[in-house]
């Protein structure tokens, strides 16, 4: 009988803790991005393709971004460092360096924060068009040498 009472007490305590956690989750900050994927389309090789992901904190507490990491060294992220108050907007800026990277690309940017969903991923993609170097330019119709 004592075991049964102990189990019932543990279940009741567990439910109380879970109810408190759910109530806290309702107040936590949350991201609402205008869009989570950006397609650059075609980018010329050597261009720095830049996009800002804009988000709104739809929670009831300030949203604090603790880290933003790109999936490779070719993408450099910057972000709003100050806490984003409820109802306000913040930005995640991604700069993709297309130098020596011809062809299609898809890169992810992982955001860590105190939000209800603590890890969020946004994506950039596109196609880098190769720029041929060392190819002689088209010659003009006239010669620089004067003819008699």
C-alpha angles and dihedrals in degrees: 000000000000090000091052092051091047091051091048091050092050091050091050092049091048092052092049092052092048091050090052091049091051091050090051091049090058090061097044119110118259136195121238108182123198084223133349099205128050123193113202091190109207118358125186114241111264096030121124103230110207132189133169118214107208120205138178125217102235094178130092098246132058114278114229120194108210099181143356119199131183122218091240143011092258091074122065118195128199125180148181104287098189120080110271109228121223110284093015129111134241134181140228110199119200122193116191117199106212096185110133092355107108119172136039121332138188118184130180128213115204118207122200119196148139091268126129085257098042096193121051128174127206124184139215124193143167145124124277112217113215115242110211112228125198093028110135115246119245111276119239119249093246128061121233088228113087117233120220 
